Amino acid sequence: MRILFGLTAAAALLLAVRHSSAGASLSVTSGAYVNGGRMPLALSYNANGCTGDNVSPDLRWSGAPAGTKSFALTLWDPDAPHPGGWWHWVAFDIPARAHGLPSGAGDPKKSLAPPGTIEGTNDFPLTGYDGPCPPPGDRPHHYVLTLYALDVPRVAGARRGTTGPQLQRLVRGHVLARAVLVGRFGR
Protein backbone atom coordinates (compact mmCIF):
# COMPACT_ATOMS: atom_id res chain seq x y z
CA MET A 1 0.00 0.00 0.00
CA ARG A 2 2.84 2.40 0.85
CA ILE A 3 4.40 1.90 -2.60
CA LEU A 4 1.08 2.48 -4.31
CA PHE A 5 0.49 5.60 -2.23
CA GLY A 6 4.04 6.81 -3.02
CA LEU A 7 3.36 6.47 -6.73
CA THR A 8 0.08 8.35 -6.35
CA ALA A 9 1.83 11.14 -4.43
CA ALA A 10 4.59 11.34 -7.03
CA ALA A 11 2.01 11.51 -9.82
CA ALA A 12 0.16 14.30 -7.98
CA LEU A 13 3.42 16.24 -7.59
CA LEU A 14 4.25 15.82 -11.26
CA LEU A 15 0.79 16.97 -12.34
CA ALA A 16 0.91 19.99 -10.02
CA VAL A 17 4.34 21.05 -11.26
CA ARG A 18 3.46 20.39 -14.90
CA HIS A 19 0.25 22.46 -14.61
CA SER A 20 2.02 25.36 -12.91
CA SER A 21 4.73 25.56 -15.56
CA ALA A 22 2.32 25.16 -18.49
CA GLY A 23 -0.11 27.86 -17.32
CA ALA A 24 0.41 31.54 -16.65
CA SER A 25 3.65 32.84 -15.21
CA LEU A 26 2.40 32.70 -11.61
CA SER A 27 5.26 31.87 -9.26
CA VAL A 28 5.63 31.53 -5.49
CA THR A 29 8.83 31.69 -3.45
CA SER A 30 9.89 31.84 0.18
CA GLY A 31 12.92 33.27 1.95
CA ALA A 32 12.81 30.25 4.27
CA TYR A 33 13.61 27.58 1.65
CA VAL A 34 14.03 27.09 -2.08
CA ASN A 35 11.88 24.83 -4.24
CA GLY A 36 12.94 21.24 -3.54
CA GLY A 37 15.08 22.35 -0.58
CA ARG A 38 15.03 21.47 3.08
CA MET A 39 12.58 23.38 5.25
CA PRO A 40 14.16 24.87 8.37
CA LEU A 41 13.34 23.52 11.84
CA ALA A 42 11.54 26.78 12.73
CA LEU A 43 8.73 25.84 10.32
CA SER A 44 8.13 22.42 11.91
CA TYR A 45 5.44 21.53 14.41
CA ASN A 46 6.09 21.91 18.14
CA ALA A 47 4.49 18.77 19.64
CA ASN A 48 4.44 14.98 19.14
CA GLY A 49 8.24 14.87 19.40
CA CYS A 50 8.81 17.74 16.96
CA THR A 51 10.67 20.75 18.32
CA GLY A 52 10.13 23.54 15.81
CA ASP A 53 8.60 26.97 16.29
CA ASN A 54 5.55 26.09 14.16
CA VAL A 55 5.87 29.34 12.20
CA SER A 56 4.45 29.49 8.68
CA PRO A 57 6.97 30.53 6.01
CA ASP A 58 7.06 33.94 4.41
CA LEU A 59 5.73 33.76 0.88
CA ARG A 60 6.04 36.04 -2.13
CA TRP A 61 4.24 35.62 -5.43
CA SER A 62 4.11 37.33 -8.79
CA GLY A 63 2.77 36.81 -12.28
CA ALA A 64 -0.92 36.51 -11.42
CA PRO A 65 -2.94 36.36 -14.64
CA ALA A 66 -5.38 39.07 -15.65
CA GLY A 67 -8.75 38.46 -14.05
CA THR A 68 -7.33 37.22 -10.74
CA LYS A 69 -9.79 38.22 -8.02
CA SER A 70 -8.35 36.26 -5.07
CA PHE A 71 -5.81 33.65 -4.06
CA ALA A 72 -6.00 30.42 -2.08
CA LEU A 73 -3.21 28.23 -0.77
CA THR A 74 -2.69 24.79 0.68
CA LEU A 75 0.25 22.97 2.21
CA TRP A 76 0.00 19.20 1.83
CA ASP A 77 2.25 16.23 2.68
CA PRO A 78 1.57 13.48 0.12
CA ASP A 79 4.11 11.18 1.86
CA ALA A 80 2.24 11.02 5.18
CA PRO A 81 1.20 7.51 6.25
CA HIS A 82 -2.41 8.63 6.23
CA PRO A 83 -4.97 8.06 3.44
CA GLY A 84 -4.92 11.13 1.19
CA GLY A 85 -1.77 12.58 2.74
CA TRP A 86 -1.77 15.22 5.48
CA TRP A 87 -3.00 18.82 5.14
CA HIS A 88 -0.94 21.37 7.10
CA TRP A 89 -2.40 24.67 5.93
CA VAL A 90 -5.54 25.85 4.14
CA ALA A 91 -6.13 29.55 3.42
CA PHE A 92 -8.41 31.28 0.94
CA ASP A 93 -10.13 34.55 0.04
CA ILE A 94 -6.68 36.16 0.04
CA PRO A 95 -7.26 39.51 -1.73
CA ALA A 96 -6.00 39.86 -5.30
CA ARG A 97 -3.93 42.92 -4.28
CA ALA A 98 -1.76 40.69 -2.03
CA HIS A 99 1.68 39.68 -3.30
CA GLY A 100 2.64 37.47 -0.40
CA LEU A 101 2.30 36.60 3.25
CA PRO A 102 4.74 37.41 6.04
CA SER A 103 6.28 34.73 8.22
CA GLY A 104 3.76 33.75 10.88
CA ALA A 105 0.69 34.68 8.80
CA GLY A 106 -0.61 31.13 9.30
CA ASP A 107 -1.30 31.90 12.97
CA PRO A 108 -4.86 33.30 13.01
CA LYS A 109 -4.24 34.86 16.45
CA LYS A 110 -1.53 37.15 15.03
CA SER A 111 -3.74 38.66 12.29
CA LEU A 112 -0.79 38.99 9.88
CA ALA A 113 -2.67 37.79 6.79
CA PRO A 114 -4.36 40.44 4.62
CA PRO A 115 -7.85 41.45 5.80
CA GLY A 116 -10.48 39.11 4.39
CA THR A 117 -8.20 36.06 4.37
CA ILE A 118 -9.83 32.98 5.88
CA GLU A 119 -7.85 30.13 7.43
CA GLY A 120 -9.32 26.66 6.97
CA THR A 121 -8.87 23.54 9.06
CA ASN A 122 -5.79 21.37 8.73
CA ASP A 123 -5.54 17.66 9.59
CA PHE A 124 -4.43 18.23 13.20
CA PRO A 125 -7.47 19.40 13.15
CA LEU A 126 -6.78 23.05 13.92
CA THR A 127 -7.32 26.37 12.18
CA GLY A 128 -4.30 27.89 10.43
CA TYR A 129 -0.80 26.56 9.85
CA ASP A 130 0.73 23.59 11.64
CA GLY A 131 4.13 22.58 10.34
CA PRO A 132 5.88 19.40 9.29
CA CYS A 133 6.28 16.56 11.79
CA PRO A 134 6.87 13.32 9.89
CA PRO A 135 7.37 10.05 11.75
CA PRO A 136 10.95 9.58 13.04
CA GLY A 137 13.07 7.52 10.67
CA ASP A 138 10.97 8.18 7.56
CA ARG A 139 12.77 9.55 4.54
CA PRO A 140 12.21 13.31 4.35
CA HIS A 141 8.63 14.05 3.34
CA HIS A 142 7.64 16.45 0.57
CA TYR A 143 5.52 19.44 1.59
CA VAL A 144 3.65 20.80 -1.42
CA LEU A 145 2.58 24.41 -1.07
CA THR A 146 0.15 25.29 -3.86
CA LEU A 147 -0.93 28.85 -4.58
CA TYR A 148 -4.10 29.22 -6.66
CA ALA A 149 -5.03 32.39 -8.59
CA LEU A 150 -8.83 32.41 -8.71
CA ASP A 151 -11.40 34.20 -10.85
CA VAL A 152 -13.70 34.81 -7.85
CA PRO A 153 -13.21 37.27 -4.96
CA ARG A 154 -14.56 34.75 -2.42
CA VAL A 155 -14.72 30.97 -2.64
CA ALA A 156 -18.43 30.09 -2.62
CA GLY A 157 -19.27 27.54 0.05
CA ALA A 158 -15.94 27.90 1.87
CA ARG A 159 -15.84 28.89 5.53
CA ARG A 160 -13.46 28.82 8.49
CA GLY A 161 -13.74 25.01 8.89
CA THR A 162 -13.03 24.20 5.23
CA THR A 163 -10.45 21.43 4.77
CA GLY A 164 -7.87 20.99 2.00
CA PRO A 165 -9.89 18.42 0.02
CA GLN A 166 -13.03 20.54 0.38
CA LEU A 167 -11.21 23.65 -0.84
CA GLN A 168 -9.86 21.78 -3.87
CA ARG A 169 -13.42 20.83 -4.83
CA LEU A 170 -14.77 24.34 -4.23
CA VAL A 171 -12.13 26.07 -6.42
CA ARG A 172 -12.55 23.63 -9.29
CA GLY A 173 -13.49 25.63 -12.38
CA HIS A 174 -12.18 28.90 -10.86
CA VAL A 175 -8.40 28.35 -11.06
CA LEU A 176 -6.73 30.70 -13.52
CA ALA A 177 -3.22 29.53 -12.61
CA ARG A 178 -1.38 27.69 -9.89
CA ALA A 179 2.17 27.75 -8.62
CA VAL A 180 3.89 25.12 -6.50
CA LEU A 181 6.70 25.36 -3.95
CA VAL A 182 7.93 22.05 -2.57
CA GLY A 183 9.95 21.76 0.63
CA ARG A 184 11.42 18.66 2.27
CA PHE A 185 11.57 17.85 5.97
CA GLY A 186 12.58 14.77 7.94
CA ARG A 187 13.64 13.80 11.42
N, C-alpha and C positions, 0 to 999 in steps of 0.2 A: 504494500500500500504506500509506503514512504517513497519508493522509487516512482510509482505512478504519480503521486502528488508532486514530487520534484519535477517530473516532466511537465505536468500541468502548470506549475509555477513558472518554469522556464519559458514555456510557450506564452504565458500571460505577459511576462517581462518583454519577450521579443515583440509581441503584438503592440504593447504599449510604446516601446521605443520606436518601432517601425511607424506607428501612426503619428507620433510626435514629430518625427523627422520628415514625414511625407506631407504633413499639413502646413499650416502657416508657420511663420518664423517665431512662434511663441517659445520662450526659453525661461528656465528657472534655475537659479544658482543659490548657493549659500556660502557665507564666509566660514562656516564651521567645518565643511568637508566638500570635496570635489566629487563629481559624478563617478561612481564606482569605488570611491575611497572609503577609508575607515571613519566611522562616526566617532567623535570624541566621547569620553566617559561622561562628561557633563550632560550630554543629551540622554543618557540612559536612565531607566527607572530607578527609584530609590526605595525598594522593598523586595521581598522574595529573594534575598541574597544579592540583589544588584545594588550598587553603591554610587550611582550617579546623582546628578542634581535635578534630573527630570525637567530640564529646560528645553523648550522647543527651539529649533534652530532659527536663526535669522534667514529670511528668504528675500530674494530680489527677482523680479521678472520683467521681461520686456517682449516686444513684438506681438502684442495682442492684436488680433485681426479687427478690421473695421466691423462695427456692429456689436462688439463686446459690451455687455451691459452689467456683467458681474463675473466673479470668479468663485470657484470652489476648489477645495483641496482635500486629499486623503493621504494618509501614511499607512502602508500596509506591509506586513511581513508574510510573503507567500511561503516561506520555509518553516513557519511555525507548525509544530506537531498538533494541529487543531484543524478540523475540517474547514476548508475555505480560508485558511491562513488566519492572521491576527491583525485586527484594525487598531492602530495606535492614535490616529487623529482624524477627525472629520470636521471640516469647517466649510461654510457656504454663505451665500449672500454677501460676499466680500465685494465692496463697491468697485465699479470699473475704473475709477480714478486712482485706485491703489496700485502701487508698483512693487509691493513687497510687504513683509511682516517683520517686525523687530524680534530679536531673541526674547523668548518668554511670552510671546503673544498667544501661545496655546494654553496659558493659564487664565481661565475666565475671570478669576478674582483680581487680576492685575489690570484688566481693561486696556491692554496694549493694542489689540486688533482695531482696525478702523470701525467707526460707528456703523451699526447695521449688521456687522458680521455675527453669524450664529455658529456656535460650537455644537457639534453633534456628540453622540455617545460612542466611545471606543469599546473595545472588547474587555476592558477591566471590570465592569462596565462603569465608566466615569465620564463626565463631560470634559472636553478639552483634550490636551495632549498628555500622553503617558508614554515614555520612551522605551527603547529596546531593552529587553531582558530575556534573551534566549536561554534555553536550558544549558547548564554547565557542560562542557565537553562537546557540544554540537559544533560543527563547522560554523564559521561566521554566517549569520543570516543576512539576507538582502532586505533592505527597507526601502520600499518603492513609494516615493512622494510624487503624487500626480497633481498637477495644477490644471484645472479646466477653465477655459474661457467660454462663457455662456452667453446665449442670445436673449436671456431674460434677466431682469433686475433682481428677482427673487425666485427661488426654486419652489414652484407650486407643490404643496403637500409636505414640504420639509419643515421641521420644527426642531426645537432644542434636543429632543431625544432621538433624532434620526441617526441611524447607523451607516457604516460604509456601504454595505450592500444595498440598503434602501436608497441612499443618495445616488449610487450608480444607476439604479432604475429610474429615479426621478429626473436625472439630467439627460437621460437618453433622448435623443432628438433635439437637444439644445446645445450640444457641444460644438463650438466653432473651431476650437483647436485644443490640444493638450500638450503639456510638456512634462517630462519625467526626470527626476533626480534620484538616483539610487545610491544609498549608503550601505556599508557593511558594518556589522557589529557582532562580536562573539565574546565569550568569557570561559 
